[in-house]
Amino acid sequence: MIGYLLVEKIENKHIGGILVINDLGIPVEFKYSEPITPTKLQEIIYGNSLEYFLHVEIIAKGLVQKLENRPELILVNDPNLIFDKSIVMLTILPQIVPEKKENNEAIINVNNSSIRITFQENSKIDENIIQKIADTATKIDIIEPFDRIERALEYVCESPEK
């Protein structure tokens, strides 16, 4: 199982969701946070650290802790959310580039695309995670579940009842 973690700011509301899928891309679990609208006082006191604090410390870590089905790895699209060794960031590169592994990044080529995998800073590249991503990318569109979460979070933010 793979988890997808997304935290966004939608119309001044901070909200996050985590979707766990099986190897076929079928949802196993979905959790989301309630939208958080910071007060003016919080904006003043936290300053530039407000978004990081809300997105990572409150929303992302809270969602991961609430999971009932622990995925083998969690994919994110924001480098700030890489707060654990089982969390990696995926980026689809605009063109095919040679595969490489250095520092905390790896680039793999799957289905005529190059995927950059960014691991936690100062951590080693985990070959098992790279293999899991490569295997999954041959079966499903590896990035598409982020779109599902984004649409679900937009729905939650605009919907009076969920």
C-alpha positions in Angstrom: 0.0 0.0 0.0 1.1 3.5 -0.8 -0.1 6.7 1.0 -0.5 10.1 -0.7 -0.4 13.1 1.6 -1.5 16.5 0.4 -1.8 19.8 2.4 -3.1 22.9 0.8 -4.4 26.4 1.4 -7.7 26.8 -0.3 -9.4 30.3 0.1 -7.5 31.1 3.3 -8.4 27.7 4.8 -5.6 25.2 5.5 -6.6 21.6 4.9 -5.0 18.3 4.3 -5.9 14.8 3.2 -4.2 11.4 3.1 -5.2 8.6 0.8 -4.0 5.1 1.1 -4.3 2.9 -2.0 -3.6 -0.7 -2.9 -1.4 -1.8 -5.7 -4.2 -1.3 -8.2 -4.9 2.3 -7.1 -8.1 1.4 -5.3 -8.6 3.4 -2.1 -8.1 1.6 1.2 -8.4 4.6 3.5 -9.0 8.3 3.3 -8.7 10.8 6.1 -8.8 14.6 6.0 -8.4 17.4 8.4 -11.1 20.0 9.1 -10.3 23.2 7.3 -8.4 25.6 9.6 -8.8 29.3 9.2 -6.1 31.1 11.3 -7.2 34.1 13.3 -5.6 37.5 12.7 -3.8 37.2 16.0 -2.3 33.8 15.0 -1.2 35.3 11.7 0.6 38.1 13.6 2.2 35.8 16.3 3.3 33.0 13.9 4.4 35.4 11.0 6.1 33.5 8.2 6.1 30.2 10.2 2.3 30.0 10.3 1.9 28.0 7.1 4.7 25.5 7.9 3.4 25.1 11.5 -0.2 24.4 10.3 0.7 22.2 7.3 3.4 20.1 8.9 3.0 20.1 12.7 -0.8 20.2 12.9 -2.3 18.8 9.7 0.2 16.4 8.1 1.6 14.8 11.3 -2.0 14.5 12.7 -3.2 12.8 9.5 -0.4 10.3 9.5 -0.9 9.4 13.2 -4.6 8.8 12.6 -4.1 6.2 9.8 -5.4 2.8 10.6 -3.8 1.2 7.5 -0.1 1.9 7.6 1.3 2.2 4.0 4.8 1.1 3.1 5.6 4.6 2.0 3.9 8.0 1.8 4.3 10.2 -1.2 4.1 14.0 -1.1 4.5 16.9 -3.5 5.8 19.4 -1.0 9.4 19.1 0.4 8.3 20.5 3.8 6.2 17.4 4.3 9.2 15.0 4.2 9.3 14.7 8.0 9.9 10.9 8.2 12.1 8.4 6.5 9.0 6.6 5.0 7.9 9.9 3.3 9.3 10.9 -0.1 8.5 13.6 -2.6 7.7 12.7 -6.2 8.3 15.0 -9.1 7.6 14.1 -12.7 10.3 15.8 -14.8 9.3 17.6 -18.0 11.6 15.4 -20.1 13.5 12.1 -19.9 16.8 12.4 -18.2 19.4 9.8 -17.3 18.8 7.7 -14.2 20.9 8.7 -11.2 21.2 8.3 -7.4 23.1 10.9 -5.4 22.7 12.5 -2.0 19.1 12.2 -1.0 17.6 12.1 -4.5 17.1 9.4 -7.2 15.8 9.7 -10.7 14.2 6.7 -12.3 12.7 6.2 -15.8 9.3 4.5 -16.0 6.8 4.5 -18.8 8.6 7.1 -20.9 8.8 9.5 -17.9 11.6 10.5 -15.5 10.5 10.5 -11.8 12.6 12.4 -9.2 12.3 10.8 -5.8 13.5 13.1 -2.9 14.2 11.4 0.4 14.4 13.1 3.8 17.4 15.4 4.1 20.6 13.7 5.3 19.1 10.2 4.8 20.2 7.4 2.5 18.4 6.5 -0.6 16.2 3.5 0.1 16.3 1.0 -2.7 13.1 -0.7 -1.5 11.2 2.5 -1.8 12.6 3.2 -5.3 11.5 -0.3 -6.4 8.0 0.1 -4.9 7.6 3.4 -6.8 8.9 1.9 -10.0 6.6 -1.2 -9.7 3.6 0.9 -8.9 4.3 3.4 -11.7 4.1 0.5 -14.2 0.6 -0.4 -13.0 -1.0 3.0 -12.4 -0.5 6.7 -13.0 1.7 7.3 -9.9 0.8 11.0 -9.6 -2.9 10.8 -10.3 -4.0 10.1 -6.7 -2.8 13.6 -5.7 -5.6 14.9 -8.1 -8.2 12.8 -6.3 -7.1 14.3 -2.9 -7.1 17.8 -4.2 -10.6 17.5 -5.6 -11.8 15.9 -2.4 -10.3 18.7 -0.3 -11.9 21.4 -2.6 -15.2 19.6 -2.1 -14.8 19.6 1.7 -14.0 23.3 1.7 -16.9 24.3 -0.4 -19.5 21.9 1.0 -21.6 22.8 4.0 -22.1 19.2 4.8 -19.6 16.5 3.9 
